[in-house]
């Protein structure tokens, strides 16, 4: 039998890997071209980060181009369970256009290597390399938009789903390496991180995941994780379960502020809640951990293409933008420290 057509691992309806190593993705994101978006007043372009193929899509408020205005820098990692989706997709381009417009930031949306061709931790390595590149480009002049319009003193990192998982790992790496001289260029510090519907799991079920350890969703989650990391890391490894980290490890999270958004109907929502609780009650040295919830919605609902008014999506984007724009003192008042239920919003990403 032809190894290029003989199935090795069938992960339908998402992808199939054949004996030759060829991967066929059954869910292909709709790629859209970069350019000016009149609806949001944001312009984007695609750039190459390195010769190995690491790339990104940059987003800047159109009215900033050609001026001396400097804005906060946002580095963003898309979701897709480490194996799907793209920074160049219509869904993520719409999200970044909306965030950049609402928050008035310059964004770098990273196109990283996907599993299973490049198993975890390749995505983490790419995320770290892209963050370092973006910070360096703000001062080297290698990328004109970043050198002309970014204020690296206001540095944020965000991502959705698996991308939010990557944000956590990048912030840990920044904290661990900063004192050793191999951190971010120029001694840059991460002001805040935003984990949008983070993809975290663990051996012990949490209430939002139900009570059946043999449920189809649970079995798929365990099988998927083993697949994307090539069986190297267990289901309680800190890569997939941050709560398995020793308490002292939380001190290494290298940022001053954290926002976690969850959705009521997302089975991973309680893991996001427990992440915030771990920050507030542990060794983390940061100043603010905010939880924002959206009721009646599912995982990464904010990526959907809306026809007309989409209140839940608009409120979610406004809340994330407020986190980027707010000072430490005002963020508490705007978002609420314990929950965003007071804002009627339990969101799921």
Secondary structure per residue as TSV (DSSP state, phi and psi in degrees):
chain	resnum	aa	ss	phi	psi
A	1	X	-	360.0	145.5
A	2	X	-	-69.0	119.6
A	3	X	T	-63.7	-16.3
A	4	X	T	-81.1	-10.2
A	5	X	T	-123.7	-9.0
A	6	X	S	-81.9	124.3
A	7	X	E	-71.3	131.2
A	8	X	E	-97.3	-56.1
A	9	X	E	-133.2	125.4
A	10	X	E	-105.1	109.1
A	11	X	E	-112.3	37.8
A	12	X	T	-60.1	144.5
A	13	X	T	-93.4	24.8
A	14	X	T	-99.4	-53.5
A	15	X	E	-161.2	165.6
A	16	X	E	-133.2	134.6
A	17	X	E	-109.5	134.2
A	18	X	E	-99.5	167.3
A	19	X	T	-59.1	-30.3
A	20	X	T	-71.5	-12.7
A	21	X	S	99.1	-9.1
A	22	X	-	-64.6	138.3
A	23	X	E	-115.7	128.7
A	24	X	E	-110.9	112.2
A	25	X	E	-86.6	120.2
A	26	X	S	-82.8	-18.0
A	27	X	S	-113.6	107.0
A	28	X	-	-109.7	123.4
A	29	X	-	-66.9	144.3
A	30	X	-	-76.5	112.7
A	31	X	B	-82.2	136.2
A	32	X	-	-119.6	152.4
A	33	X	-	-75.7	149.8
A	34	X	-	-73.0	163.7
A	35	X	S	150.7	-167.0
A	36	X	E	-80.7	133.5
A	37	X	E	-111.2	105.6
A	38	X	T	-65.2	-32.1
A	39	X	T	-65.2	-36.2
A	40	X	T	-106.9	-11.4
A	41	X	T	70.7	35.0
A	42	X	E	-123.7	140.3
A	43	X	E	-116.1	140.7
A	44	X	E	-129.8	158.8
A	45	X	E	-152.3	158.4
A	46	X	E	-101.6	140.7
A	47	X	E	-134.8	154.5
A	48	X	E	-96.5	134.2
A	49	X	-	-94.4	-41.2
A	50	X	-	-149.5	171.4
A	51	X	T	-70.4	-16.6
A	52	X	T	-80.7	-4.0
A	53	X	S	108.3	-2.9
A	54	X	-	-64.4	130.8
A	55	X	E	-141.9	175.7
A	56	X	E	-158.5	159.8
A	57	X	E	-111.4	125.4
A	58	X	E	-96.4	143.2
A	59	X	E	-129.6	131.2
A	60	X	E	-139.5	137.5
A	61	X	E	-55.3	128.9
A	62	X	G	-58.3	-36.2
A	63	X	G	-72.2	-8.6
A	64	X	G	-83.9	-30.7
A	65	X	T	-58.2	133.4
A	66	X	T	84.3	3.2
A	67	X	S	-113.2	179.9
A	68	X	-	-99.5	11.3
A	69	X	-	-66.2	134.2
A	70	X	-	-115.8	136.5
A	71	X	E	-126.1	163.1
A	72	X	E	-58.3	153.0
A	73	X	E	-102.0	127.7
A	74	X	E	-116.5	122.8
A	75	X	E	-105.3	126.4
A	76	X	E	-123.6	139.5
A	77	X	E	-118.4	122.7
A	78	X	-	-73.9	157.6
A	79	X	-	-89.1	-170.2
A	80	X	S	131.0	27.3
A	81	X	T	58.3	28.9
A	82	X	T	70.9	-2.8
A	83	X	T	-131.1	-7.2
A	84	X	S	-132.6	170.0
A	85	X	-	72.5	179.6
A	86	X	-	-160.5	149.1
A	87	X	T	-66.5	-18.2
A	88	X	T	-95.8	6.4
A	89	X	B	-74.7	159.9
A	90	X	H	-62.7	-40.3
A	91	X	H	-63.1	-47.7
A	92	X	H	-76.7	-28.8
A	93	X	H	-67.0	-40.2
A	94	X	H	-61.5	-43.5
A	95	X	H	-62.0	-46.2
A	96	X	H	-68.3	-38.5
A	97	X	H	-57.3	-44.5
A	98	X	H	-67.1	-43.4
A	99	X	H	-65.3	-44.3
A	100	X	H	-64.1	-39.9
A	101	X	H	-66.1	-44.2
A	102	X	H	-74.4	-38.0
A	103	X	H	-95.4	-12.7
A	104	X	T	56.2	64.1
A	105	X	E	-127.8	166.9
A	106	X	E	-103.2	127.2
A	107	X	E	-116.3	143.8
A	108	X	E	-118.9	106.7
A	109	X	E	-97.9	117.7
A	110	X	E	-90.7	132.5
A	111	X	E	-99.3	98.3
A	112	X	-	-102.0	168.9
A	113	X	-	-71.0	141.1
A	114	X	-	-102.7	150.0
A	115	X	T	-79.8	158.9
A	116	X	T	-85.8	-7.9
A	117	X	T	-59.1	-35.2
A	118	X	T	-128.9	87.7
A	119	X	-	-63.8	154.3
A	120	X	T	-52.9	129.8
A	121	X	T	-102.2	26.2
A	122	X	H	-56.7	-40.3
A	123	X	H	-61.8	-39.4
A	124	X	H	-65.4	-40.9
A	125	X	H	-64.1	-41.8
A	126	X	H	-66.0	-40.1
A	127	X	H	-61.4	-43.8
A	128	X	H	-65.7	-43.6
A	129	X	H	-63.0	-40.5
A	130	X	H	-68.1	-39.4
A	131	X	H	-62.5	-45.7
A	132	X	H	-61.8	-41.4
A	133	X	H	-61.6	-45.9
A	134	X	H	-63.0	-43.9
A	135	X	H	-63.3	-45.2
A	136	X	H	-63.3	-39.2
A	137	X	H	-65.8	-19.0
A	138	X	H	-67.9	-20.2
A	139	X	H	-120.9	-20.9
A	140	X	H	-83.9	-22.6
A	141	X	-	84.2	6.3
A	142	X	S	-67.9	-25.5
A	143	X	S	-129.8	107.8
A	144	X	H	-56.2	-41.1
A	145	X	H	-61.5	-41.3
A	146	X	H	-73.0	-43.5
A	147	X	H	-67.8	-29.1
A	148	X	H	-86.8	-27.1
A	149	X	H	-128.4	2.9
A	150	X	E	-103.6	139.2
A	151	X	E	-107.5	98.2
A	152	X	E	-68.6	-13.0
A	153	X	E	-70.6	-15.0
A	154	X	E	-116.7	77.9
A	155	X	E	-106.0	126.7
A	156	X	E	-125.7	150.8
A	157	X	E	-130.7	132.6
A	158	X	E	-144.9	163.9
A	159	X	E	-171.9	163.2
A	160	X	E	-115.0	140.4
A	161	X	T	57.4	-117.0
A	162	X	H	-62.0	-30.4
A	163	X	H	-64.3	-33.1
A	164	X	H	-69.3	-37.1
A	165	X	H	-56.9	-42.5
A	166	X	H	-65.5	-35.9
A	167	X	H	-58.9	-45.4
A	168	X	H	-58.0	-45.5
A	169	X	H	-66.1	-38.8
A	170	X	H	-64.6	-41.9
A	171	X	H	-65.7	-37.4
A	172	X	H	-62.6	-44.6
A	173	X	H	-64.1	-38.6
A	174	X	H	-63.3	-41.6
A	175	X	H	-70.5	-38.0
A	176	X	H	-73.1	-34.4
A	177	X	H	-94.7	-16.5
A	178	X	H	-57.8	-43.2
A	179	X	T	-76.6	-13.8
A	180	X	T	-94.9	3.6
A	181	X	T	86.6	1.0
A	182	X	-	-117.0	26.1
A	183	X	S	-83.7	-140.9
A	184	X	S	-78.5	147.5
A	185	X	G	-56.1	140.5
A	186	X	G	69.8	13.3
A	187	X	G	71.5	22.2
A	188	X	-	-60.8	148.6
A	189	X	-	-121.7	146.1
A	190	X	E	-82.2	119.8
A	191	X	E	-70.8	-47.2
A	192	X	E	-155.4	155.6
A	193	X	E	-124.3	145.7
A	194	X	E	-124.9	115.8
A	195	X	E	-102.4	104.9
A	196	X	E	-95.1	109.4
A	197	X	S	50.3	60.9
A	198	X	-	-61.5	142.5
A	199	X	-	-90.7	92.6
A	200	X	-	-123.6	147.1
A	201	X	-	-138.3	-170.3
A	202	X	-	174.3	160.3
A	203	X	S	-64.1	-43.3
A	204	X	S	-82.9	127.9
A	205	X	-	-67.6	144.5
A	206	X	-	-106.9	161.5
A	207	X	G	-52.5	-40.8
A	208	X	G	-67.4	-15.2
A	209	X	G	-91.8	-2.7
A	210	X	-	88.6	-164.3
A	211	X	S	-122.4	-2.3
A	212	X	-	-101.3	107.2
A	213	X	T	-70.6	-7.0
A	214	X	T	-110.0	14.2
A	215	X	S	-64.1	152.7
A	216	X	H	-55.7	-41.1
A	217	X	H	-64.0	-41.9
A	218	X	H	-64.6	-43.9
A	219	X	H	-63.3	-40.1
A	220	X	H	-64.1	-41.5
A	221	X	H	-61.6	-44.3
A	222	X	H	-67.1	-43.3
A	223	X	H	-65.1	-40.7
A	224	X	H	-64.3	-45.9
A	225	X	H	-60.6	-44.2
A	226	X	H	-60.9	-35.2
A	227	X	H	-69.4	-47.7
A	228	X	H	-76.3	-18.9
A	229	X	T	-107.3	12.0
A	230	X	T	55.4	33.5
A	231	X	T	71.4	12.7
A	232	X	-	-78.9	-26.1
A	233	X	S	-130.8	135.9
A	234	X	-	-73.0	176.2
A	235	X	T	-77.4	-5.0
A	236	X	T	-116.1	14.2
A	237	X	S	-65.6	143.5
A	238	X	T	-57.5	-18.5
A	239	X	T	-60.8	-39.4
A	240	X	T	-104.6	-21.2
A	241	X	-	-130.9	85.0
A	242	X	G	-57.2	-28.2
A	243	X	G	-68.2	-10.9
A	244	X	G	-82.1	-6.8
A	245	X	S	-66.6	144.4
A	246	X	-	-56.5	148.0
A	247	X	G	-53.5	-38.7
A	248	X	G	-66.4	-23.3
A	249	X	G	-65.7	-26.2
A	250	X	G	-64.4	-21.7
A	251	X	G	-64.5	-20.6
A	252	X	G	-82.0	-9.0
A	253	X	-	-64.1	110.2
A	254	X	-	-88.9	68.8
A	255	X	E	-158.0	161.0
A	256	X	E	-92.1	-30.9
A	257	X	E	-135.4	149.8
A	258	X	E	-136.5	135.5
A	259	X	E	-119.8	129.8
A	260	X	E	-120.7	126.7
A	261	X	E	-108.6	140.8
A	262	X	E	-134.1	165.5
A	263	X	E	-126.7	142.3
A	264	X	T	-55.7	-40.9
A	265	X	T	-93.0	5.2
A	266	X	-	-84.2	124.8
A	267	X	T	-65.3	-17.5
A	268	X	T	-92.6	4.9
A	269	X	H	-61.4	-38.9
A	270	X	H	-67.7	-24.9
A	271	X	H	-70.5	-36.2
A	272	X	H	-65.0	-40.4
A	273	X	H	-63.3	-42.6
A	274	X	H	-69.7	-28.8
A	275	X	H	-61.9	-46.5
A	276	X	H	-63.1	-42.0
A	277	X	H	-61.8	-37.8
A	278	X	H	-65.3	-37.7
A	279	X	H	-65.2	-44.0
A	280	X	H	-71.1	-30.9
A	281	X	H	-107.2	6.6
A	282	X	S	-114.0	-147.8
A	283	X	S	-93.6	-0.4
A	284	X	-	-59.2	137.1
A	285	X	-	-96.6	7.1
A	286	X	-	-73.2	179.4
A	287	X	S	-105.9	-23.8
A	288	X	E	-153.6	125.5
A	289	X	E	-123.7	115.8
A	290	X	E	-112.9	135.5
A	291	X	E	-110.6	128.3
A	292	X	E	-122.0	125.3
A	293	X	E	-117.8	144.3
A	294	X	E	-120.9	125.3
A	295	X	T	-83.7	149.1
A	296	X	T	72.2	14.2
A	297	X	-	-126.1	163.1
A	298	X	-	-110.1	-172.4
A	299	X	T	-59.0	131.1
A	300	X	T	44.4	40.8
A	301	X	G	-57.8	-26.5
A	302	X	G	-71.6	-6.3
A	303	X	G	-86.1	-8.6
A	304	X	S	-69.1	152.7
A	305	X	-	-86.1	117.7
A	306	X	-	-97.7	134.9
A	307	X	S	-103.8	101.7
A	308	X	S	92.6	-159.4
A	309	X	-	-71.0	131.5
A	310	X	-	-130.6	87.7
A	311	X	H	-60.8	-44.7
A	312	X	H	-61.5	-43.1
A	313	X	H	-65.7	-44.0
A	314	X	H	-64.1	-40.7
A	315	X	H	-67.7	-37.5
A	316	X	H	-63.4	-48.5
A	317	X	H	-63.7	-39.3
A	318	X	H	-63.7	-37.8
A	319	X	H	-67.1	-42.4
A	320	X	H	-66.0	-43.2
A	321	X	H	-60.6	-39.6
A	322	X	H	-62.3	-37.1
A	323	X	H	-62.6	-42.1
A	324	X	H	-66.1	-36.7
A	325	X	H	-85.7	-26.3
A	326	X	S	-77.5	150.8
A	327	X	-	-76.8	166.1
A	328	X	H	-56.0	-39.2
A	329	X	H	-74.2	-37.7
A	330	X	H	-80.6	-23.9
A	331	X	H	-61.0	-38.1
A	332	X	H	-60.4	-43.1
A	333	X	H	-70.0	-35.5
A	334	X	H	-75.9	-41.6
A	335	X	H	-104.3	-27.3
A	336	X	-	87.4	132.6
A	337	X	S	-78.0	-34.2
A	338	X	S	-91.4	-33.4
A	339	X	-	-173.2	157.4
A	340	X	S	-100.3	17.9
A	341	X	G	-60.1	-29.4
A	342	X	G	-64.3	-19.8
A	343	X	G	-97.6	9.1
A	344	X	T	61.3	34.5
A	345	X	-	-136.1	105.3
A	346	X	-	-113.1	86.9
A	347	X	-	-92.3	153.4
A	348	X	-	-126.4	130.5
A	349	X	-	-124.6	360.0
